[in-house]
Amino acid sequence: MTAIALVWVVSHGVAQPVNALAFGAFIAVGELARWGAVPGEREPAPLGAAGALAYALLGECAGEPTGHGAFQVVAVVVAGALVGAVPHVARGQGPALDHVARRVLTVGFAAVCFQPLYISGELGLWLGQGPYYALFLLVLLVLTALCDAVLAAVMLRAHTGHPFGPLLRDELRALPGIGSAVGATGAVMALAVAVAGLWALPVFCVPLLLTQLSFRRYAAVRATYGQTIASLARATEVAGYTRQGHARRVAELSTAVGREMGLSGPDLTLLEYAALMHDIGQLSLVDPVPDGATASLPPAEQRRIALLGGAVVRRTGVPAAVAAVVEQQADPYRDQPLAARIVRAVNAYDDLTGGSGGRAGGALAALEQLRLGTGHDYQPEVVESLARVLGRVLV
């Protein structure tokens, strides 16, 4: 797509080069603002995304019609994104090619839907410049947001192997956040440039940068909160009650099983926190359980440890739902919420493999033992989901 756009621009020339240069610089500045982005941030460069979308939806500049077309939109977006990525590459952070590809495809979709209709004059004949034109832009923004969500889910599916459905639900749930802010700002920016000219671009820089800073601080606070919980969960390892890395392994594998079973968003966060803190009740024991393997204890002792763990979690400021999952670890699986069923099965798997689940033989033997306990202790669907996740990891 980029190659075709560049060939077209070279052969036909750049239409309204001042506009192209201004929007290209705006997108490059937006890409530069990726500095300090939190890993996993959904939109690390909202300023660049809004500028690219505004150029795709630009029909007029200071009352004068534009005619740059969809191919020039793609060329300018690629050029701006790559120029803005140069300092990041120089610092060894990589060119973020997935990020650029997703941006090009999403903005290209919006440009292909808007530019041909506008340049041909059909859009003006059908809708004019009144409320129907604004409604058309709103519908186009919704379709563009859906396109971007699908692309993001496809990329995550390719990288992680997780089921597509939960990943897409995660992306759709995130749309009312930074996604809606970017889309609305891009559309309003295009309308403002149509009236006020290119001076509207720097005016919109400030609120977008402040929005980006706010989202980044929120993400940093959440990351710090997660790290605090992970540090607290390591108390059992430091005290010698569980194996090194046990809580982390259970949390990572539980999250993967949760995704396999269709969990997403807050449900996954709850599952991760409960998995990290599921053994905190062992700190109440006078003598540690050998290797921290509570799965081998009598049911009454397991239940006592689980209740004590829930009591500890409730005093840490962690959401009460996490404490409820920890407290129900020793209950029959039919009485447990899904998160507790997953944590219990994964915890037993890690205990049975001794933390060395990377060996296929040990993993198969542990899974067979879990399947034997599906009548009372472990939900069959959870065990089979765990088997599928391990099948991808151990291949």
N, C-alpha and C positions, 0 to 999 in steps of 0.2 A: 504493500500500500504506500509506504514511504517512497520507494523507488519510482513508482508511477507518478506520485505527486511531484517529486523533484524534476523528473523529466518534463512533465507538463509545464511547470513553472519556468524551467530553463528555455523551453521552446516558445512559450507564449509571453514571457516577461512577467515582471511583478506588477500587479495592479495596485494602485495607491501605495507606493513604497513607504511613504511616511507612516501610514496606518500599520503596515506590516512590521516596520521597524519598532514602532511604539509598543505594539502588542507582543512582539517577540522579546523585547527587553523586559516587559512586564512579566512574561512567563519565566524568563531567565531569573529575574529577581525572586519570583516565587519559588523556583527550584533551589536557589541559594538559601532560602529560609528553611530548608529541610535540616539545617544544622541543629543538633541537639534533639532530634526526633527520638522518641521512645521506641525501642524495638517492638514491632508488631502494630505500630500506629496505623490506623486504617487509611488516613489521608495525610501523609507527611508534608505535602506541599499544597494546602488549600488555596493559597494566593495564586499559584501557577495554574491550578485546576480551574479556578473561577475566571482567570484571564483567558485561558484557552477556550472555555465554553462561551465567554462573551464574544470572542472573535468569530466563533462558529455561528453565532446568532446575530452578528452585526449586519444590519441592512443599510443603515445610513450613518454618516459622521457629520455632525454639525449641520444637519438638514440636507446634505448632499448624498445621493445614493452611491453605494459601493457596489463593486462587481468583482470581488476577488475570487469567489467561488470556493467549492469544497476542497479542491486539490491544493490551492494556496493555503487554506486553513491548516491542512495536514503538514505541509512543508514548514510553515511558520512555527507550528507547535513543536515539531521535531527539532528544528533549529534552536528554538528557545530552550527546550528541555535539555538538549545536549550541551549548550553553552553554559547553562546553569549547573550542569553536573560536573563540569571540568574541575572546579575547586574540590569537590567531594572525591573525585578520582585521584587528584593530586595528594589528598590526605590518606589514600589507600582504602577508601570506603566503597569503591566499586561504582560502576555506572548506573546501577539500579535499572537494568534493561527491562525487567518485568514491569516496573513502575512506568517507564516510558512507553512500553508497548500498550499497556492498559490505557494510558492517557490518550495515545494516538487513536486507538480503536474506538474509545468512547466519544471523543470529540469528533472523530471522523463520522460516526453514526449521526450525531447531531447536525453536522455540517451538510451531510448528504440529504438529510430530511428537510433542511431549511434553505440552503443557498440556491439550489436549482429553482425552487418555487419562487423565491424572492426575485432572483435575477430575471426570470422569465416574465415577471409581472403578474403571474397568476395568483400569487398570495394576496396582492393588493386588490385585485379584482374580486376575489372571493370574500375576503375578510375586511378590507380597508385598514384603517388605523385605530379602530375603536376597541370595544371590549372583546370582540371576537378574536382580534389579533392577540390580545393578552392571554385569552383562553387557549389559543393555539400554542403559544409559547409555554404555557403551564403544562399542557398535555405532552409537548415535546420534552420538557424537562423531566417529567415522570418517566417517560419511555427511556430517556438517556440514563436516568438513575437506575432503572431496572437493568439496562444493558451493562452498566458498570458493575452492578451487584453480581450478575451472572458471570462476567469476566473474572471478578475477584474470586468467586467461589471455584471457578474452573482452575484458576492458577493454584489456589490452595489445595485443591484435590490432586493436581499434578505433583505438587511438592510433598504432600503429607500422606496421600493415599486414603484420607478419611472419606466417609460417604458424602456425596454431593449435596443431598437434601439438607442435613443439619448445617453444613457450611453456608448454603444459600440462605437459610433462615437467619443465621447470624448476620450475614451481610444486609438482609432486608430489615432486620431489627435496628441496625445501625443507621439506616437512611434518615430517620428523623433528627439525628444528631448533626455531625459535621457535614454529612452528605447534603442535607436540605439547605444548610447555610451556604455551601459552595454553589449549589444549583440556583438558589434564589439570587445570590449576589451576582452570579454570571449573567443572568437574565436582566436584572436591574442595571448592571453595568453596561450591557449592550444598549438598553433603552436610554441611559444617561448620555452615552457617547453620541447617540443619534441626535440628541438635542444640544448638548453642551460641547461636543467635540472631545478631543483627546485629553483635555484638562480633567475630564471626569476620572481618568485612570488613577492618578495619584491621590485623588480624594477618597477612592475606595480602598487604597492600600492600608490606611490606618485601622479602620474597623476590622478588616480581615486579619491583619497581623495580630491585633489584640485578641480576636477570637481564637486564632491559632495558639497564641500564648496561653490562653485560658484552658483550652483542651489539653495542651501539653502538660501544664501543671497538674491538671486533674489526673492525667494518665500517670504522671510521676508519683503522685500521692498513692494511687492504687498499686503501683509497682512496689513502692516502699511498704505498703500495708501487707502485700503478699510476702515480701521478704521477711517482715517481722514474724508472720505466722510460721514461715519455714524455719526461721531461727528458733522459735519457741518449740517447734516440733522436734528439733534436734536434741532437746534436753534429755530424751530417753536414750539417745545414742551416746551422748557425753557421759551420762551416768552409768553406762554399761548395761542398760536393760534391753536394748535392741541392737541389731547389727548396724554397722556403718552404712548409711545410704538407704536404709529400709524405708523410711517415710517418703523420701524423694522418689524411690522406685515405685512404691505403691501409688503415690499421687500421679506420676506420669502415666502409669499403666491404667489406672482407674479413669483418668481423663480420656485416654484413647478408647477404652471400652465404652465410656459414656457417649462419645461421639459416634461410635459404631451403633449404639442403640438409639440414636436420634436426639440426644440431649444437646443443648446449645445455650449460649448466653449465660444468664445468671445461674441456671441449673448446673452448668459445667463448673462455674466458680465455686458454688456450694460443694460440689463433689470434690473438687481439688482441695479445698480447705479441710473438709472432713477427713479426706485420705491422709493429709499431712498430720493431723492431730489425733488419728484414731487410736494410737497407743499411749497417749499421754497419761492414761489411768494407771499404767504400770509403775509410775513413780510412787504409788502408794504401797507397793509390795515391799516386804521386809527383805526377802530373798528374790533376786531376779529369776525369771523363767529362763531355762537354758535357751540361748540364742534368741530370746524374746518371742518364741513361737507360741503364742496364746492359743492357736488352733488345737493344740494337743491337751489343753487344760480341761477339767470337768466343766460342764455347762454353767453350774452355779458360780464357779470362780470367774469364768469368762464374763458372766453378767455383772458380777461385782466390780470387776475392772472397768467394764464399759460404763457403768453408772458413775463410778468415781471419775472417769475421764470426762464424762459429760459435765459433771460438777466443776471440774477444773476449767473446762472450756468456757462455761458460762461466766467465769470470773475474769476472763481475759478481754472482754469487750467484743469478741467475735460474735456474729449474728447467732441468735438462739437456734436457728434451723441447723447450724453446724453442730451445736451441742446435742440436738435431738438425734441426728444421724449417728454421732459417736455413742450415745447412750443405747441405741438399738442394735449395736453390732452383734450381740449375742442372742438376739431374739430369733425365732424361726423365720425363715425368709418370707413366708406368707404374711407376717405381721410387720415387715419392714418396708420403708419407702425404697424406691429404686436406688437412690444414692447409697443407702446402707447395704443393700444387696450387692452392689458392685464392689464397695470397699471391702466387705467381708470376703468375697470370693478372691479378689486380687491379693488381699493380705494373706489369706491361706495359701495361695499360689506361691507368693514370695517366701513364706515360711517353709513350704515343702521343698522348694528348690534351693533354699539356703542362700538366696540372693544371687544365684548363678543361673538364672533362667535363660541365659544366652545359649546354653548347651541344649541341643534339641532333645537328647535322651532324657535329661532331667525335666524338661518342660512337658514332654509327652507323659511321663510317669506322674507328674503332678496333676496334669489335666485329667488323667484317668482316675486319680483318687478323688478329684473334685466331682467328676461325673458320678462316682459311687455315692456321693453325699447329696445328690440333687433331690432326694426324697424329702429331706427335712432342713438341711443346712444351707444349700446353695440353689438359687434359681437356675433351672436348666438354660433359659435364654441368656442369662449372664455368662454362664460357663461357655456356651457356644460362641458368644460374642468375643469372649476372652481368647478362645481358640483361634478365631479368625484374625484377631489383632496380632497374636503371636505368630500365626502363619505368615503374615506380611513381614514381621520383624525378623524372624529367624531364617527366612529364605535367603 
